[in-house]
Amino acid sequence: MSEKGYVATILIQAVMFVIPSIICSFLCMFPAFYMLYKFAFTTDMGFEPSYWP
Amino acid sequence: MGQALFLGLLIPALSSIIPIRAALSKSLNESLNTQRSRTTGVIVNILDASEQNIVPYILFGTLSVTFGISIYILLPLAMLSENYSLILQIFFLILMGMILGLTLLALNLQGLIEWLLTWSMLFWETPSMLRMLSKNLTAHKERNKLTAIIYSLTLGCIIFLVVASDLQIEEINILSDVANADLIIGNT
């Protein structure tokens, strides 16, 4: 293994640690937005908020 | 969404700079060797005044001076021009600086807390075992210090966010009360 390969291993390991949390946060985003908007906005405000960021 | 993904990937990439530097400072064979423990009980630093690296001190000093001068100039300027956005931004920066400063101050308590936890949580152990544990903690002090910094910074940020959100909720409640009321009697 070369030094470049070793550096790439450390970088890949660092990214692989956060990938599950990134996927989980993107999945949790939609129900979280739904609940927040349900409490924060009412229909008589005259607009429909989008759940897509 | 793109920004969140970018930040989520940038932060681990940036945080791996120090491990990469530490790994490259040794030979590849030594870095990949998992058999030998890397924890060293004794660290010997040989300081040479002529070869001292003063760049971090100058960098930190320059940053602190810039921060101080910008507050002394920008805060009165923002107050005179009634720029509330700038005032709030400066207060936010001061609060962030306070969190950082208090975290650094709290680091001085690390040894004391380690000692207290060892002697209170494991009070039934023999004195020799407790001494061995405290020596073990001393050997891992440098690594534990980094964990303590991360933990106290995270805790500080969470407490700050909770207090800020509580203030916001209280403010919104007061505003909604004021909007619905015909007469308001306040106790100041």
gemmi code that builds the backbone of each chain (N, CA, C; Angstrom):
import gemmi

chains = {
    "A": [
        ("MET", (0.844, -1.214, 0.000), (0.000, 0.000, 0.000), (0.870, 1.252, 0.000)),
        ("SER", (0.523, 2.198, -0.872), (1.309, 3.433, -0.929), (0.749, 4.455, 0.058)),
        ("GLU", (1.481, 5.569, 0.201), (1.018, 6.614, 1.134), (-0.292, 7.228, 0.660)),
        ("LYS", (-0.421, 7.410, -0.676), (-1.659, 7.974, -1.235), (-2.844, 7.064, -0.936)),
        ("GLY", (-2.612, 5.758, -1.079), (-3.666, 4.786, -0.789), (-4.074, 4.821, 0.671)),
        ("TYR", (-3.075, 5.019, 1.543), (-3.361, 5.075, 2.975), (-4.207, 6.312, 3.310)),
        ("VAL", (-3.830, 7.454, 2.689), (-4.595, 8.700, 2.893), (-6.026, 8.516, 2.378)),
        ("ALA", (-6.154, 7.860, 1.209), (-7.496, 7.621, 0.650), (-8.313, 6.732, 1.579)),
        ("THR", (-7.644, 5.741, 2.218), (-8.353, 4.861, 3.164), (-8.922, 5.669, 4.326)),
        ("ILE", (-8.096, 6.594, 4.867), (-8.549, 7.405, 6.010), (-9.737, 8.276, 5.582)),
        ("LEU", (-9.636, 8.877, 4.393), (-10.721, 9.754, 3.910), (-12.013, 8.962, 3.694)),
        ("ILE", (-11.874, 7.783, 3.063), (-13.077, 6.956, 2.813), (-13.702, 6.521, 4.137)),
        ("GLN", (-12.849, 6.171, 5.090), (-13.356, 5.756, 6.401), (-14.114, 6.908, 7.069)),
        ("ALA", (-13.550, 8.135, 6.965), (-14.203, 9.302, 7.575), (-15.567, 9.564, 6.932)),
        ("VAL", (-15.627, 9.427, 5.602), (-16.893, 9.684, 4.899), (-17.899, 8.576, 5.207)),
        ("MET", (-17.394, 7.309, 5.265), (-18.306, 6.187, 5.526), (-18.948, 6.263, 6.905)),
        ("PHE", (-18.257, 6.928, 7.850), (-18.834, 7.082, 9.185), (-20.077, 7.971, 9.154)),
        ("VAL", (-20.072, 8.972, 8.262), (-21.180, 9.939, 8.280), (-22.288, 9.603, 7.274)),
        ("ILE", (-22.021, 8.727, 6.323), (-23.038, 8.442, 5.290), (-24.357, 7.909, 5.890)),
        ("PRO", (-24.336, 6.955, 6.858), (-25.621, 6.521, 7.435), (-26.406, 7.666, 8.070)),
        ("SER", (-25.674, 8.567, 8.767), (-26.391, 9.671, 9.428), (-26.956, 10.656, 8.411)),
        ("ILE", (-26.238, 10.854, 7.279), (-26.736, 11.759, 6.241), (-28.008, 11.173, 5.624)),
        ("ILE", (-27.973, 9.877, 5.290), (-29.153, 9.236, 4.699), (-30.324, 9.285, 5.680)),
        ("CYS", (-30.044, 8.991, 6.955), (-31.085, 8.986, 7.979), (-31.695, 10.386, 8.139)),
        ("SER", (-30.816, 11.413, 8.118), (-31.339, 12.782, 8.300), (-32.192, 13.197, 7.110)),
        ("PHE", (-31.800, 12.798, 5.891), (-32.617, 13.140, 4.716), (-33.968, 12.414, 4.766)),
        ("LEU", (-33.965, 11.183, 5.308), (-35.227, 10.442, 5.417), (-36.136, 11.042, 6.499)),
        ("CYS", (-35.519, 11.471, 7.596), (-36.303, 12.031, 8.716), (-36.789, 13.450, 8.417)),
        ("MET", (-36.169, 14.077, 7.408), (-36.476, 15.477, 7.105), (-37.956, 15.666, 6.769)),
        ("PHE", (-38.521, 14.742, 5.954), (-39.891, 14.938, 5.466), (-40.938, 14.836, 6.581)),
        ("PRO", (-40.914, 13.763, 7.426), (-41.874, 13.773, 8.538), (-41.664, 14.922, 9.504)),
        ("ALA", (-40.381, 15.323, 9.702), (-40.106, 16.436, 10.625), (-40.699, 17.728, 10.079)),
        ("PHE", (-40.499, 17.986, 8.778), (-41.075, 19.184, 8.152), (-42.600, 19.161, 8.219)),
        ("TYR", (-43.162, 17.940, 7.989), (-44.625, 17.803, 8.018), (-45.171, 18.212, 9.396)),
        ("MET", (-44.526, 17.681, 10.463), (-44.987, 17.986, 11.819), (-44.798, 19.465, 12.148)),
        ("LEU", (-43.633, 20.001, 11.776), (-43.344, 21.416, 12.082), (-44.338, 22.333, 11.374)),
        ("TYR", (-44.569, 22.062, 10.088), (-45.473, 22.926, 9.320), (-46.914, 22.788, 9.811)),
        ("LYS", (-47.240, 21.559, 10.303), (-48.591, 21.326, 10.810), (-48.863, 22.234, 12.014)),
        ("PHE", (-47.829, 22.414, 12.858), (-48.008, 23.255, 14.047), (-47.805, 24.736, 13.735)),
        ("ALA", (-46.895, 25.022, 12.810), (-46.518, 26.422, 12.588), (-47.481, 27.160, 11.651)),
        ("PHE", (-48.007, 26.473, 10.649), (-48.847, 27.149, 9.652), (-50.270, 26.603, 9.669)),
        ("THR", (-51.206, 27.484, 9.438), (-52.606, 27.043, 9.321), (-53.094, 27.374, 7.910)),
        ("THR", (-54.209, 26.727, 7.502), (-54.686, 26.904, 6.116), (-55.199, 28.321, 5.864)),
        ("ASP", (-55.687, 28.990, 6.951), (-56.201, 30.344, 6.742), (-55.094, 31.379, 6.535)),
        ("MET", (-53.842, 30.936, 6.572), (-52.742, 31.867, 6.279), (-52.641, 32.136, 4.780)),
        ("GLY", (-53.279, 31.311, 3.975), (-53.381, 31.598, 2.552), (-52.296, 30.989, 1.691)),
        ("PHE", (-51.485, 30.107, 2.239), (-50.504, 29.445, 1.368), (-50.227, 28.034, 1.879)),
        ("GLU", (-49.771, 27.206, 0.954), (-49.471, 25.805, 1.269), (-47.954, 25.627, 1.268)),
        ("PRO", (-47.323, 25.382, 2.438), (-45.860, 25.248, 2.427), (-45.410, 23.947, 1.757)),
        ("SER", (-44.269, 24.029, 1.084), (-43.751, 22.852, 0.394), (-42.863, 22.055, 1.338)),
        ("TYR", (-42.978, 20.727, 1.311), (-42.146, 19.883, 2.168), (-40.779, 19.636, 1.548)),
        ("TRP", (-40.641, 19.947, 0.285), (-39.340, 19.777, -0.387), (-38.474, 21.001, -0.081)),
        ("PRO", (-37.297, 20.825, 0.483), (-36.497, 21.999, 0.873), (-35.939, 22.792, -0.320)),
    ],
    "B": [
        ("MET", (-30.608, 21.533, 0.146), (-30.329, 20.089, 0.230), (-28.903, 19.774, -0.239)),
        ("GLY", (-28.519, 20.439, -1.327), (-27.151, 20.270, -1.822), (-26.132, 20.791, -0.827)),
        ("GLN", (-26.473, 21.944, -0.199), (-25.565, 22.531, 0.799), (-25.392, 21.588, 1.981)),
        ("ALA", (-26.518, 20.980, 2.428), (-26.464, 20.068, 3.573), (-25.585, 18.860, 3.244)),
        ("LEU", (-25.743, 18.330, 2.038), (-24.940, 17.177, 1.616), (-23.461, 17.559, 1.537)),
        ("PHE", (-23.201, 18.768, 0.990), (-21.818, 19.246, 0.849), (-21.173, 19.396, 2.228)),
        ("LEU", (-21.918, 20.035, 3.169), (-21.368, 20.230, 4.514), (-21.172, 18.898, 5.219)),
        ("GLY", (-22.146, 17.985, 5.029), (-22.058, 16.664, 5.665), (-20.849, 15.879, 5.200)),
        ("LEU", (-20.400, 16.118, 3.978), (-19.214, 15.406, 3.475), (-17.932, 16.196, 3.709)),
        ("LEU", (-18.067, 17.548, 3.763), (-16.868, 18.388, 3.949), (-16.314, 18.265, 5.365)),
        ("ILE", (-17.229, 18.247, 6.353), (-16.770, 18.234, 7.750), (-15.949, 16.976, 8.077)),
        ("PRO", (-16.408, 15.750, 7.712), (-15.527, 14.595, 7.980), (-14.227, 14.641, 7.199)),
        ("ALA", (-14.272, 15.212, 5.971), (-13.029, 15.322, 5.187), (-12.048, 16.257, 5.891)),
        ("LEU", (-12.565, 17.384, 6.426), (-11.687, 18.323, 7.134), (-11.187, 17.722, 8.441)),
        ("SER", (-12.079, 16.972, 9.131), (-11.670, 16.419, 10.426), (-10.679, 15.267, 10.276)),
        ("SER", (-10.511, 14.772, 9.049), (-9.525, 13.699, 8.885), (-8.137, 14.240, 8.545)),
        ("ILE", (-7.998, 15.574, 8.510), (-6.678, 16.161, 8.190), (-5.661, 15.806, 9.276)),
        ("ILE", (-6.075, 15.980, 10.560), (-5.141, 15.721, 11.663), (-4.738, 14.240, 11.710)),
        ("PRO", (-5.720, 13.280, 11.612), (-5.279, 11.870, 11.569), (-4.356, 11.559, 10.388)),
        ("ILE", (-4.613, 12.192, 9.227), (-3.748, 11.949, 8.055), (-2.341, 12.459, 8.333)),
        ("ARG", (-2.260, 13.659, 8.912), (-0.940, 14.223, 9.228), (-0.203, 13.361, 10.242)),
        ("ALA", (-0.980, 12.872, 11.250), (-0.355, 12.014, 12.273), (0.125, 10.708, 11.650)),
        ("ALA", (-0.673, 10.186, 10.703), (-0.295, 8.912, 10.075), (0.915, 9.091, 9.163)),
        ("LEU", (0.987, 10.233, 8.483), (2.099, 10.447, 7.545), (3.386, 10.865, 8.252)),
        ("SER", (3.263, 11.298, 9.534), (4.478, 11.716, 10.238), (5.352, 10.510, 10.589)),
        ("LYS", (4.716, 9.307, 10.622), (5.496, 8.095, 10.888), (5.676, 7.328, 9.570)),
        ("SER", (6.479, 6.269, 9.645), (6.619, 5.468, 8.419), (5.331, 4.664, 8.206)),
        ("LEU", (5.082, 4.287, 6.965), (3.844, 3.590, 6.613), (3.706, 2.283, 7.388)),
        ("ASN", (4.842, 1.613, 7.554), (4.859, 0.333, 8.273), (4.433, 0.514, 9.719)),
        ("GLU", (4.951, 1.595, 10.318), (4.638, 1.859, 11.728), (3.177, 2.292, 11.889)),
        ("SER", (2.667, 3.079, 10.914), (1.285, 3.563, 10.996), (0.283, 2.420, 10.887)),
        ("LEU", (0.613, 1.434, 10.031), (-0.327, 0.323, 9.796), (-0.222, -0.779, 10.842)),
        ("ASN", (0.774, -0.681, 11.720), (0.976, -1.719, 12.712), (-0.068, -1.584, 13.830)),
        ("THR", (-0.981, -2.535, 13.896), (-2.017, -2.464, 14.931), (-1.650, -3.295, 16.159)),
        ("GLN", (-0.545, -4.009, 16.097), (-0.154, -4.865, 17.220), (0.368, -4.044, 18.401)),
        ("ARG", (1.136, -2.988, 18.050), (1.745, -2.196, 19.134), (0.814, -1.077, 19.552)),
        ("SER", (0.727, -0.869, 20.859), (-0.106, 0.213, 21.385), (0.548, 1.557, 21.090)),
        ("ARG", (-0.267, 2.503, 20.660), (0.284, 3.831, 20.343), (0.249, 4.760, 21.549)),
        ("THR", (-0.352, 4.289, 22.629), (-0.446, 5.132, 23.819), (0.902, 5.176, 24.525)),
        ("THR", (1.388, 6.375, 24.743), (2.661, 6.504, 25.430), (2.430, 7.141, 26.794)),
        ("GLY", (2.981, 6.514, 27.799), (2.783, 7.026, 29.156), (3.574, 8.276, 29.423)),
        ("VAL", (4.733, 8.377, 28.801), (5.603, 9.534, 29.047), (5.873, 10.226, 27.717)),
        ("ILE", (5.705, 11.541, 27.707), (6.015, 12.319, 26.499), (7.160, 13.270, 26.844)),
        ("VAL", (8.208, 13.206, 26.070), (9.344, 14.101, 26.306), (9.390, 15.129, 25.185)),
        ("ASN", (9.315, 16.390, 25.545), (9.408, 17.471, 24.565), (10.741, 18.185, 24.739)),
        ("ILE", (11.526, 18.238, 23.679), (12.788, 18.986, 23.733), (12.566, 20.296, 22.988)),
        ("LEU", (12.614, 21.387, 23.732), (12.306, 22.694, 23.132), (13.591, 23.430, 22.775)),
        ("ASP", (13.615, 23.955, 21.598), (14.745, 24.783, 21.162), (14.185, 26.158, 20.817)),
        ("ALA", (14.649, 27.171, 21.569), (14.097, 28.522, 21.395), (14.292, 29.037, 19.973)),
        ("SER", (15.400, 28.629, 19.325), (15.668, 29.152, 17.978), (14.761, 28.507, 16.929)),
        ("GLU", (14.252, 27.300, 17.238), (13.410, 26.616, 16.252), (11.940, 26.568, 16.672)),
        ("GLN", (11.584, 27.483, 17.565), (10.200, 27.463, 18.049), (9.238, 27.944, 16.955)),
        ("ASN", (8.124, 27.244, 16.823), (7.123, 27.601, 15.815), (6.152, 28.621, 16.422)),
        ("ILE", (6.289, 29.874, 16.013), (5.458, 30.924, 16.618), (4.245, 31.252, 15.752)),
        ("VAL", (4.103, 30.562, 14.608), (2.980, 30.870, 13.694), (1.609, 30.691, 14.364)),
        ("PRO", (1.355, 29.584, 15.115), (0.032, 29.461, 15.744), (-0.282, 30.596, 16.698)),
        ("TYR", (0.764, 31.041, 17.472), (0.538, 32.133, 18.435), (0.179, 33.422, 17.704)),
        ("ILE", (0.941, 33.712, 16.621), (0.699, 34.942, 15.861), (-0.681, 34.888, 15.210)),
        ("LEU", (-1.035, 33.705, 14.668), (-2.330, 33.537, 14.002), (-3.477, 33.752, 14.992)),
        ("PHE", (-3.356, 33.120, 16.174), (-4.417, 33.248, 17.180), (-4.502, 34.694, 17.687)),
        ("GLY", (-3.318, 35.314, 17.899), (-3.290, 36.708, 18.357), (-3.936, 37.633, 17.342)),
        ("THR", (-3.591, 37.437, 16.055), (-4.157, 38.284, 14.991), (-5.676, 38.119, 14.929)),
        ("LEU", (-6.130, 36.858, 15.023), (-7.574, 36.596, 14.977), (-8.281, 37.270, 16.144)),
        ("SER", (-7.688, 37.141, 17.348), (-8.315, 37.720, 18.536), (-8.364, 39.241, 18.437)),
        ("VAL", (-7.235, 39.841, 17.980), (-7.187, 41.305, 17.856), (-8.208, 41.785, 16.824)),
        ("THR", (-8.298, 41.066, 15.687), (-9.281, 41.434, 14.652), (-10.702, 41.340, 15.196)),
        ("PHE", (-10.953, 40.281, 15.949), (-12.277, 40.083, 16.551), (-12.600, 41.232, 17.506)),
        ("GLY", (-11.622, 41.571, 18.373), (-11.831, 42.651, 19.348), (-12.044, 43.993, 18.670)),
        ("ILE", (-11.173, 44.315, 17.688), (-11.280, 45.619, 17.001), (-12.605, 45.705, 16.249)),
        ("SER", (-12.987, 44.611, 15.579), (-14.231, 44.645, 14.793), (-15.441, 44.858, 15.712)),
        ("ILE", (-15.384, 44.299, 16.924), (-16.505, 44.513, 17.853), (-16.516, 45.958, 18.331)),
        ("TYR", (-15.323, 46.502, 18.670), (-15.264, 47.878, 19.166), (-15.656, 48.894, 18.106)),
        ("ILE", (-15.437, 48.564, 16.827), (-15.813, 49.490, 15.762), (-17.240, 49.238, 15.296)),
        ("LEU", (-17.561, 47.942, 15.071), (-18.857, 47.618, 14.454), (-20.035, 47.777, 15.406)),
        ("LEU", (-19.820, 47.490, 16.705), (-20.962, 47.569, 17.635), (-21.483, 49.006, 17.775)),
        ("PRO", (-20.596, 50.008, 18.045), (-21.121, 51.383, 18.090), (-21.699, 51.832, 16.746)),
        ("LEU", (-21.045, 51.386, 15.652), (-21.520, 51.762, 14.307), (-22.934, 51.213, 14.063)),
        ("ALA", (-23.117, 49.941, 14.454), (-24.431, 49.324, 14.257), (-25.481, 49.991, 15.132)),
        ("MET", (-25.079, 50.391, 16.359), (-26.040, 51.034, 17.260), (-26.402, 52.431, 16.763)),
        ("LEU", (-25.405, 53.151, 16.239), (-25.673, 54.508, 15.741), (-26.545, 54.482, 14.493)),
        ("SER", (-26.270, 53.487, 13.625), (-27.051, 53.421, 12.381), (-28.322, 52.590, 12.540)),
        ("GLU", (-28.576, 52.144, 13.780), (-29.776, 51.342, 14.105), (-29.890, 50.104, 13.205)),
        ("ASN", (-28.738, 49.499, 12.973), (-28.695, 48.272, 12.168), (-28.830, 47.076, 13.118)),
        ("TYR", (-30.078, 46.678, 13.373), (-30.330, 45.649, 14.382), (-29.789, 44.290, 13.959)),
        ("SER", (-29.794, 44.026, 12.666), (-29.273, 42.754, 12.174), (-27.796, 42.606, 12.537)),
        ("LEU", (-27.019, 43.690, 12.333), (-25.587, 43.661, 12.649), (-25.369, 43.528, 14.153)),
        ("ILE", (-26.187, 44.248, 14.945), (-26.063, 44.167, 16.411), (-26.268, 42.722, 16.871)),
        ("LEU", (-27.310, 42.087, 16.342), (-27.598, 40.707, 16.748), (-26.499, 39.750, 16.288)),
        ("GLN", (-25.958, 40.021, 15.085), (-24.862, 39.172, 14.606), (-23.640, 39.292, 15.520)),
        ("ILE", (-23.352, 40.543, 15.964), (-22.200, 40.752, 16.854), (-22.442, 40.051, 18.195)),
        ("PHE", (-23.657, 40.169, 18.734), (-23.971, 39.491, 19.992), (-23.836, 37.974, 19.849)),
        ("PHE", (-24.261, 37.469, 18.688), (-24.151, 36.031, 18.435), (-22.680, 35.609, 18.424)),
        ("LEU", (-21.834, 36.445, 17.761), (-20.395, 36.137, 17.714), (-19.788, 36.169, 19.115)),
        ("ILE", (-20.208, 37.174, 19.928), (-19.689, 37.259, 21.301), (-20.095, 36.010, 22.089)),
        ("LEU", (-21.353, 35.582, 21.914), (-21.821, 34.382, 22.619), (-21.032, 33.147, 22.193)),
        ("MET", (-20.755, 33.042, 20.874), (-19.964, 31.911, 20.377), (-18.561, 31.937, 20.989)),
        ("GLY", (-17.980, 33.149, 21.062), (-16.660, 33.309, 21.685), (-16.692, 32.906, 23.146)),
        ("MET", (-17.806, 33.254, 23.834), (-17.934, 32.879, 25.245), (-18.014, 31.371, 25.406)),
        ("ILE", (-18.758, 30.708, 24.498), (-18.855, 29.237, 24.568), (-17.468, 28.613, 24.390)),
        ("LEU", (-16.720, 29.137, 23.391), (-15.363, 28.611, 23.149), (-14.459, 28.845, 24.360)),
        ("GLY", (-14.517, 30.071, 24.903), (-13.678, 30.417, 26.047), (-14.008, 29.578, 27.268)),
        ("LEU", (-15.302, 29.406, 27.546), (-15.700, 28.605, 28.709), (-15.327, 27.138, 28.525)),
        ("THR", (-15.370, 26.661, 27.258), (-14.945, 25.281, 26.988), (-13.468, 25.105, 27.323)),
        ("LEU", (-12.660, 26.099, 26.925), (-11.225, 26.022, 27.226), (-10.987, 26.093, 28.738)),
        ("LEU", (-11.800, 26.947, 29.425), (-11.656, 27.026, 30.885), (-12.048, 25.708, 31.541)),
        ("ALA", (-13.140, 25.087, 31.003), (-13.626, 23.828, 31.587), (-12.614, 22.701, 31.415)),
        ("LEU", (-11.737, 22.818, 30.421), (-10.722, 21.773, 30.201), (-9.790, 21.637, 31.396)),
        ("ASN", (-9.609, 22.746, 32.155), (-8.725, 22.682, 33.321), (-9.274, 21.763, 34.407)),
        ("LEU", (-10.604, 21.509, 34.340), (-11.223, 20.664, 35.363), (-11.145, 19.181, 35.005)),
        ("GLN", (-10.582, 18.875, 33.814), (-10.589, 17.486, 33.344), (-9.911, 16.527, 34.333)),
        ("GLY", (-8.719, 16.908, 34.795), (-7.976, 16.047, 35.722), (-8.742, 15.831, 37.013)),
        ("LEU", (-9.324, 16.937, 37.530), (-10.066, 16.866, 38.789), (-11.294, 15.963, 38.650)),
        ("ILE", (-12.018, 16.116, 37.513), (-13.219, 15.302, 37.292), (-12.848, 13.823, 37.130)),
        ("GLU", (-11.742, 13.565, 36.419), (-11.273, 12.176, 36.266), (-10.998, 11.562, 37.634)),
        ("TRP", (-10.310, 12.327, 38.491), (-9.964, 11.854, 39.817), (-11.232, 11.596, 40.647)),
        ("LEU", (-12.174, 12.563, 40.595), (-13.423, 12.434, 41.355), (-14.229, 11.221, 40.903)),
        ("LEU", (-14.343, 11.045, 39.572), (-15.128, 9.924, 39.039), (-14.496, 8.588, 39.409)),
        ("THR", (-13.162, 8.528, 39.298), (-12.478, 7.272, 39.627), (-12.708, 6.899, 41.083)),
        ("TRP", (-12.561, 7.874, 41.976), (-12.637, 7.572, 43.406), (-14.078, 7.472, 43.906)),
        ("SER", (-15.051, 8.048, 43.193), (-16.439, 7.947, 43.675), (-17.174, 6.766, 43.040)),
        ("MET", (-16.945, 6.511, 41.743), (-17.676, 5.436, 41.066), (-17.089, 4.054, 41.369)),
        ("LEU", (-15.818, 4.026, 41.725), (-15.174, 2.723, 41.986), (-14.618, 2.695, 43.404)),
        ("PHE", (-15.440, 3.179, 44.354), (-14.949, 3.315, 45.736), (-14.670, 1.964, 46.406)),
        ("TRP", (-15.278, 0.871, 45.867), (-15.084, -0.433, 46.510), (-13.787, -1.107, 46.074)),
        ("GLU", (-13.143, -0.557, 45.051), (-11.908, -1.172, 44.568), (-10.755, -0.926, 45.552)),
        ("THR", (-9.745, -1.764, 45.427), (-8.576, -1.590, 46.311), (-7.800, -0.341, 45.886)),
        ("PRO", (-7.096, 0.307, 46.834), (-6.338, 1.531, 46.480), (-5.346, 1.314, 45.346)),
        ("SER", (-4.753, 0.110, 45.289), (-3.766, -0.141, 44.221), (-4.447, -0.120, 42.844)),
        ("MET", (-5.670, -0.703, 42.780), (-6.415, -0.713, 41.513), (-6.787, 0.725, 41.097)),
        ("LEU", (-7.200, 1.529, 42.086), (-7.567, 2.923, 41.790), (-6.368, 3.712, 41.293)),
        ("ARG", (-5.206, 3.446, 41.903), (-3.992, 4.147, 41.457), (-3.646, 3.738, 40.033)),
        ("MET", (-3.840, 2.441, 39.737), (-3.546, 1.974, 38.383), (-4.491, 2.631, 37.363)),
        ("LEU", (-5.778, 2.741, 37.761), (-6.755, 3.366, 36.860), (-6.432, 4.841, 36.619)),
        ("SER", (-6.044, 5.530, 37.705), (-5.731, 6.957, 37.519), (-4.484, 7.138, 36.664)),
        ("LYS", (-3.517, 6.201, 36.793), (-2.318, 6.263, 35.936), (-2.709, 5.989, 34.476)),
        ("ASN", (-3.663, 5.058, 34.288), (-4.139, 4.739, 32.938), (-4.809, 5.971, 32.308)),
        ("LEU", (-5.606, 6.656, 33.130), (-6.264, 7.881, 32.630), (-5.237, 8.949, 32.289)),
        ("THR", (-4.179, 9.016, 33.103), (-3.111, 9.990, 32.823), (-2.442, 9.660, 31.491)),
        ("ALA", (-2.249, 8.349, 31.218), (-1.616, 7.943, 29.957), (-2.478, 8.318, 28.752)),
        ("HIS", (-3.804, 8.297, 28.945), (-4.711, 8.625, 27.832), (-5.151, 10.081, 27.872)),
        ("LYS", (-4.430, 10.908, 28.628), (-4.907, 12.277, 28.873), (-5.060, 13.085, 27.588)),
        ("GLU", (-4.074, 12.969, 26.690), (-4.115, 13.783, 25.461), (-5.336, 13.424, 24.608)),
        ("ARG", (-5.604, 12.106, 24.488), (-6.741, 11.665, 23.680), (-8.062, 12.049, 24.362)),
        ("ASN", (-8.084, 11.888, 25.710), (-9.299, 12.241, 26.452), (-9.592, 13.736, 26.361)),
        ("LYS", (-8.500, 14.524, 26.228), (-8.678, 15.981, 26.158), (-9.482, 16.354, 24.905)),
        ("LEU", (-9.161, 15.704, 23.785), (-9.886, 15.982, 22.537), (-11.362, 15.616, 22.680)),
        ("THR", (-11.614, 14.445, 23.303), (-13.008, 14.022, 23.515), (-13.726, 15.022, 24.407)),
        ("ALA", (-13.004, 15.502, 25.448), (-13.617, 16.463, 26.376), (-13.967, 17.761, 25.651)),
        ("ILE", (-13.076, 18.198, 24.718), (-13.354, 19.426, 23.961), (-14.614, 19.239, 23.126)),
        ("ILE", (-14.696, 18.116, 22.395), (-15.859, 17.857, 21.538), (-17.130, 17.794, 22.384)),
        ("TYR", (-17.052, 17.086, 23.517), (-18.224, 16.901, 24.361), (-18.690, 18.237, 24.933)),
        ("SER", (-17.760, 19.034, 25.456), (-18.188, 20.291, 26.095), (-18.668, 21.299, 25.057)),
        ("LEU", (-18.051, 21.298, 23.855), (-18.523, 22.207, 22.798), (-19.943, 21.842, 22.359)),
        ("THR", (-20.180, 20.526, 22.193), (-21.513, 20.074, 21.783), (-22.543, 20.422, 22.842)),
        ("LEU", (-22.171, 20.167, 24.110), (-23.090, 20.459, 25.214), (-23.382, 21.961, 25.279)),
        ("GLY", (-22.320, 22.765, 25.114), (-22.489, 24.222, 25.128), (-23.431, 24.680, 24.026)),
        ("CYS", (-23.247, 24.129, 22.813), (-24.098, 24.520, 21.681), (-25.541, 24.095, 21.917)),
        ("ILE", (-25.736, 22.887, 22.479), (-27.109, 22.407, 22.716), (-27.797, 23.297, 23.764)),
        ("ILE", (-27.073, 23.623, 24.856), (-27.662, 24.481, 25.891), (-27.993, 25.847, 25.303)),
        ("PHE", (-27.078, 26.367, 24.480), (-27.305, 27.672, 23.832), (-28.562, 27.616, 22.956)),
        ("LEU", (-28.701, 26.543, 22.162), (-29.862, 26.417, 21.275), (-31.158, 26.289, 22.072)),
        ("VAL", (-31.115, 25.521, 23.171), (-32.320, 25.345, 23.992), (-32.747, 26.679, 24.605)),
        ("VAL", (-31.754, 27.424, 25.144), (-32.076, 28.721, 25.753), (-32.616, 29.683, 24.694)),
        ("ALA", (-31.981, 29.692, 23.513), (-32.419, 30.598, 22.441), (-33.830, 30.248, 21.978)),
        ("SER", (-34.130, 28.936, 21.830), (-35.473, 28.552, 21.379), (-36.511, 28.861, 22.456)),
        ("ASP", (-36.143, 28.679, 23.750), (-37.059, 29.030, 24.845), (-37.403, 30.518, 24.806)),
        ("LEU", (-36.367, 31.330, 24.586), (-36.577, 32.784, 24.506), (-37.507, 33.139, 23.355)),
        ("GLN", (-37.271, 32.484, 22.212), (-38.098, 32.740, 21.024), (-39.551, 32.376, 21.285)),
        ("ILE", (-39.769, 31.186, 21.901), (-41.138, 30.721, 22.175), (-41.833, 31.692, 23.129)),
        ("GLU", (-41.077, 32.142, 24.156), (-41.651, 33.085, 25.129), (-42.033, 34.397, 24.446)),
        ("GLU", (-41.128, 34.835, 23.561), (-41.363, 36.092, 22.824), (-42.623, 35.982, 21.958)),
        ("ILE", (-42.752, 34.844, 21.249), (-43.924, 34.633, 20.372), (-45.200, 34.591, 21.211)),
        ("ASN", (-45.138, 33.904, 22.377), (-46.310, 33.835, 23.253), (-46.716, 35.221, 23.737)),
        ("ILE", (-45.718, 36.044, 24.119), (-46.020, 37.399, 24.591), (-46.651, 38.204, 23.463)),
        ("LEU", (-46.062, 38.066, 22.256), (-46.588, 38.831, 21.106), (-48.016, 38.427, 20.788)),
        ("SER", (-48.307, 37.101, 20.849), (-49.669, 36.657, 20.537), (-50.634, 37.114, 21.627)),
        ("ASP", (-50.157, 37.161, 22.905), (-51.003, 37.664, 23.989), (-51.318, 39.135, 23.776)),
        ("VAL", (-50.273, 39.890, 23.385), (-50.431, 41.337, 23.176), (-51.422, 41.595, 22.034)),
        ("ALA", (-51.339, 40.769, 20.983), (-52.205, 40.980, 19.814), (-53.673, 40.731, 20.155)),
        ("ASN", (-53.921, 39.782, 21.088), (-55.309, 39.441, 21.410), (-55.904, 40.293, 22.533)),
        ("ALA", (-55.059, 41.031, 23.248), (-55.551, 41.717, 24.447), (-56.087, 43.108, 24.141)),
        ("ASP", (-57.116, 43.505, 24.907), (-57.617, 44.877, 24.820), (-56.825, 45.776, 25.763)),
        ("LEU", (-56.434, 45.204, 26.894), (-55.703, 45.978, 27.898), (-54.593, 45.092, 28.474)),
        ("ILE", (-53.416, 45.644, 28.576), (-52.293, 44.856, 29.089), (-51.744, 45.524, 30.346)),
        ("ILE", (-51.669, 44.746, 31.427), (-51.062, 45.268, 32.658), (-49.801, 44.453, 32.904)),
        ("GLY", (-48.672, 45.077, 32.836), (-47.412, 44.364, 32.997), (-46.798, 44.637, 34.345)),
        ("ASN", (-46.066, 43.638, 34.864), (-45.328, 43.873, 36.107), (-43.848, 43.936, 35.776)),
        ("THR", (-43.325, 45.138, 35.712), (-41.902, 45.284, 35.363), (-41.083, 45.567, 36.614)),
    ],
}
model = gemmi.Model(1)
for chain_id, residues in chains.items():
    chain = gemmi.Chain(chain_id)
    for i, (resn, *xyz) in enumerate(residues, 1):
        res = gemmi.Residue()
        res.name, res.seqid = resn, gemmi.SeqId(i, " ")
        for name, pos in zip(("N", "CA", "C"), xyz):
            atom = gemmi.Atom()
            atom.name, atom.element = name, gemmi.Element(name[0])
            atom.pos, atom.b_iso = gemmi.Position(*pos), 0.0
            res.add_atom(atom)
        chain.add_residue(res)
    model.add_chain(chain)
structure = gemmi.Structure()
structure.add_model(model)
structure.setup_entities()
